[in-house]
Amino acid sequence: MNRLSIIIPAYNEGRTIHFILDKIKQVTLLDNLEKEIILVNDCSTDSTEEAILSYIAENPLLTIQYVKHQVNKGKGAALHTGIAHATGEIIVIQDADLEYDPAEYNILMKPILDGFADVVYGSRFMGGKPHRILFFWHTIGNKLLTFASNLFSNLNLSDMETCYKMFKSDVIKQLKLHEKRFGFEPEVTAKIARIPAVRIYEVGISYYGRTYEEGKKIGWKDGFRALFCIVKYGLLKF
């Protein structure tokens, strides 16, 4: 293995996207793996494109692919695009905000490099890492969705909805994914769980959550969609 593909879906993150790119740039990966950053602009209406193109011009030594959707399709669709463009042997999902710390890529990657895992989820609810205290009902909703997902998938995850999911490239690329918005998480979990002999691990990560005033986008409607997707992909084998 020689490359980690980092997929970043971006929608109206023009003011802050350079912060996450700076953090990624500072990371030194285990086994001297290269970093490939894939930025998918989901038809942002702010300065996201200008900020990305400026960053690429100022950092010519970074391997960055830039892809732009001509219409807004949703986070899941942006991830589909990123997965299709990824050339690395390992793929990780990274939100464009600052809720997750790229310095922890190596924590997720170690079980894969050691030959134990095909997929690694970064859990916000295990281990001793920092976790910003925010919304009680979001936490309850997350735990209910994770419980429901586990019920259908027969997994024992503690955080199905986590952004930090890392896959061997050949594992994630074999899946036919449909969900274009926040249904991506339960769909990919259900379909990963059905791969014969797949090895799924979970590691503790930090979580620096945002408030809605700070730019958080997911809402209660997305929670209902996630529950629908858990049932849909748990019962329907496609």
C-alpha positions as CSV (number, residue, x, y, z in Angstrom):
1,M,0.0,0.0,0.0
2,N,1.4,3.4,-0.9
3,R,-1.5,6.0,-0.9
4,L,-4.4,7.2,1.3
5,S,-7.2,8.9,-0.6
6,I,-8.9,11.5,1.6
7,I,-12.4,12.4,0.3
8,I,-13.8,15.8,1.3
9,P,-17.3,16.7,0.3
10,A,-17.7,20.5,0.5
11,Y,-20.7,22.7,0.5
12,N,-20.4,26.4,1.4
13,E,-17.2,26.0,3.3
14,G,-15.3,28.8,1.7
15,R,-14.4,30.6,4.9
16,T,-12.9,27.6,6.7
17,I,-11.9,24.9,4.2
18,H,-8.2,26.0,4.2
19,F,-8.1,25.1,7.9
20,I,-8.9,21.5,7.3
21,L,-6.5,21.3,4.4
22,D,-3.7,22.8,6.5
23,K,-4.3,20.1,9.1
24,I,-4.2,17.4,6.5
25,K,-1.0,18.8,5.1
26,Q,0.7,18.6,8.5
27,V,-0.1,14.9,8.9
28,T,2.7,12.3,8.4
29,L,1.2,8.9,7.7
30,L,2.3,5.6,8.9
31,D,4.6,3.6,6.6
32,N,5.2,6.9,4.7
33,L,2.0,6.6,2.8
34,E,1.3,9.3,0.3
35,K,-1.8,11.5,0.7
36,E,-4.3,12.1,-2.2
37,I,-6.9,14.7,-1.4
38,I,-10.1,14.6,-3.4
39,L,-12.2,17.8,-3.0
40,V,-15.8,17.5,-4.2
41,N,-17.5,20.8,-4.4
42,D,-21.3,20.1,-4.3
43,C,-22.3,23.2,-6.2
44,S,-21.5,25.7,-3.4
45,T,-23.0,29.1,-3.6
46,D,-20.3,30.9,-1.6
47,S,-16.5,31.2,-2.2
48,T,-15.7,27.5,-1.8
49,E,-14.4,27.1,-5.4
50,E,-12.2,30.2,-5.2
51,A,-10.8,29.1,-1.8
52,I,-10.0,25.6,-3.1
53,L,-8.4,26.8,-6.4
54,S,-6.3,29.3,-4.4
55,Y,-5.2,26.6,-2.0
56,I,-4.2,24.3,-4.8
57,A,-2.2,27.1,-6.5
58,E,-0.4,27.9,-3.2
59,N,0.4,24.2,-2.4
60,P,1.7,22.6,-5.6
61,L,3.4,19.8,-3.8
62,L,0.1,18.4,-2.4
63,T,-1.7,15.9,-4.5
64,I,-5.2,17.4,-4.8
65,Q,-8.0,16.4,-7.2
66,Y,-10.8,19.0,-7.5
67,V,-14.2,17.9,-8.8
68,K,-17.3,20.2,-9.0
69,H,-21.0,19.2,-9.2
70,Q,-22.9,21.4,-11.5
71,V,-26.0,21.0,-9.4
72,N,-26.3,20.4,-5.6
73,K,-26.7,16.7,-5.1
74,G,-26.0,16.1,-1.4
75,K,-23.2,14.8,0.7
76,G,-23.7,11.1,-0.3
77,A,-23.5,12.0,-4.0
78,A,-20.3,13.9,-3.3
79,L,-18.9,10.9,-1.6
80,H,-19.9,8.6,-4.6
81,T,-18.0,11.0,-6.8
82,G,-14.9,11.0,-4.5
83,I,-14.9,7.2,-4.2
84,A,-15.0,6.9,-8.0
85,H,-12.0,9.3,-8.4
86,A,-9.9,7.8,-5.6
87,T,-6.7,6.0,-6.6
88,G,-5.3,5.1,-3.2
89,E,-5.4,1.6,-1.7
90,I,-7.1,3.0,1.4
91,I,-9.9,5.6,1.4
92,V,-11.0,7.8,4.3
93,I,-14.0,10.2,4.5
94,Q,-13.2,13.7,5.9
95,D,-15.8,16.4,6.5
96,A,-14.7,19.9,5.3
97,D,-15.4,21.4,8.8
98,L,-13.2,21.1,11.8
99,E,-15.2,18.5,13.8
100,Y,-12.8,15.7,13.1
101,D,-9.0,15.7,13.5
102,P,-6.9,14.5,10.5
103,A,-4.0,13.8,13.0
104,E,-6.0,10.7,13.9
105,Y,-5.8,9.1,10.4
106,N,-3.0,6.9,11.7
107,I,-5.2,5.6,14.6
108,L,-7.8,4.4,12.0
109,M,-5.2,3.1,9.6
110,K,-3.2,1.0,11.9
111,P,-5.6,-2.0,12.1
112,I,-5.6,-2.0,8.2
113,L,-1.8,-1.8,7.9
114,D,-1.3,-4.4,10.5
115,G,-3.4,-6.8,8.4
116,F,-6.4,-7.1,10.8
117,A,-9.1,-4.9,9.3
118,D,-10.8,-4.1,5.9
119,V,-12.9,-1.3,7.3
120,V,-12.4,0.9,10.4
121,Y,-15.0,3.2,12.0
122,G,-13.8,6.1,14.2
123,S,-16.1,6.2,17.2
124,R,-16.9,9.4,19.1
125,F,-18.2,7.4,22.0
126,M,-15.3,5.1,23.0
127,G,-11.8,5.8,24.3
128,G,-10.4,8.8,26.1
129,K,-10.3,11.4,23.3
130,P,-11.7,14.9,23.7
131,H,-15.5,15.1,22.8
132,R,-17.2,18.5,22.8
133,I,-20.4,18.6,24.8
134,L,-23.3,19.8,22.7
135,F,-26.8,18.5,22.0
136,F,-28.5,15.9,24.3
137,W,-31.1,14.9,21.7
138,H,-28.5,14.5,19.0
139,T,-26.7,12.0,21.2
140,I,-29.9,10.1,21.9
141,G,-30.8,10.2,18.2
142,N,-27.4,8.9,17.3
143,K,-27.5,6.1,19.8
144,L,-31.0,5.1,18.6
145,L,-29.9,5.0,14.9
146,T,-26.8,3.0,15.8
147,F,-28.9,0.5,17.8
148,A,-31.3,0.2,14.9
149,S,-28.5,-0.3,12.4
150,N,-26.9,-2.9,14.6
151,L,-30.2,-4.7,14.9
152,F,-30.4,-5.2,11.1
153,S,-26.7,-5.6,10.4
154,N,-25.8,-7.8,13.4
155,L,-22.8,-5.5,14.1
156,N,-22.0,-4.0,17.5
157,L,-20.9,-0.6,16.5
158,S,-21.0,2.3,19.0
159,D,-21.2,5.1,16.4
160,M,-22.7,4.2,13.0
161,E,-23.2,7.8,12.1
162,T,-19.5,8.8,12.5
163,C,-17.9,10.7,9.6
164,Y,-14.6,8.9,10.0
165,K,-15.0,5.7,8.1
166,M,-11.9,4.2,6.5
167,F,-12.0,1.4,3.9
168,K,-9.7,-0.7,1.8
169,S,-10.3,0.7,-1.6
170,D,-11.4,-2.6,-3.2
171,V,-14.0,-3.1,-0.4
172,I,-15.8,0.2,-0.8
173,K,-15.5,0.4,-4.6
174,Q,-17.3,-2.9,-5.1
175,L,-20.5,-1.5,-3.5
176,K,-23.3,0.0,-5.5
177,L,-24.4,3.0,-3.4
178,H,-27.6,4.9,-4.0
179,E,-28.2,7.4,-1.1
180,K,-27.3,11.0,-2.2
181,R,-27.6,12.8,1.1
182,F,-27.2,11.8,4.7
183,G,-28.5,8.3,4.1
184,F,-25.0,7.4,3.0
185,E,-24.0,6.3,6.5
186,P,-26.7,3.6,7.2
187,E,-26.6,2.4,3.6
188,V,-22.8,1.9,3.4
189,T,-22.9,0.2,6.9
190,A,-25.6,-2.2,5.9
191,K,-23.8,-3.1,2.6
192,I,-20.4,-3.4,4.2
193,A,-21.8,-5.8,6.8
194,R,-23.1,-8.1,4.1
195,I,-19.7,-8.6,2.4
196,P,-18.5,-12.2,3.2
197,A,-15.7,-12.4,5.7
198,V,-15.3,-8.6,5.9
199,R,-13.3,-7.5,9.0
200,I,-14.7,-4.3,10.6
201,Y,-12.9,-2.6,13.5
202,E,-13.8,0.5,15.6
203,V,-11.3,2.9,17.3
204,G,-11.9,5.8,19.6
205,I,-11.5,9.3,18.1
206,S,-11.9,13.0,19.1
207,Y,-14.9,15.1,18.2
208,Y,-14.9,18.9,18.0
209,G,-18.6,19.4,17.2
210,R,-20.1,22.5,15.7
211,T,-23.3,24.3,16.6
212,Y,-25.7,25.4,14.0
213,E,-24.5,29.0,14.3
214,E,-21.0,27.6,13.5
215,G,-22.2,25.9,10.4
216,K,-23.6,22.5,11.4
217,K,-26.0,21.3,8.6
218,I,-27.6,18.0,9.6
219,G,-31.1,18.2,11.1
220,W,-34.0,16.1,12.5
221,K,-35.3,15.4,8.9
222,D,-31.9,13.7,8.2
223,G,-32.4,11.5,11.2
224,F,-35.7,10.3,9.9
225,R,-34.2,9.6,6.5
226,A,-31.4,7.7,8.2
227,L,-33.9,5.5,10.1
228,F,-35.8,4.9,6.8
229,C,-32.5,3.8,5.1
230,I,-31.6,1.5,8.0
231,V,-34.9,-0.4,7.5
232,K,-34.7,-0.2,3.7
233,Y,-31.2,-1.5,3.3
234,G,-31.5,-3.9,6.2
235,L,-34.5,-5.6,4.6
236,L,-33.8,-5.2,0.9
237,K,-30.6,-6.9,-0.3
238,F,-29.5,-4.6,-3.1
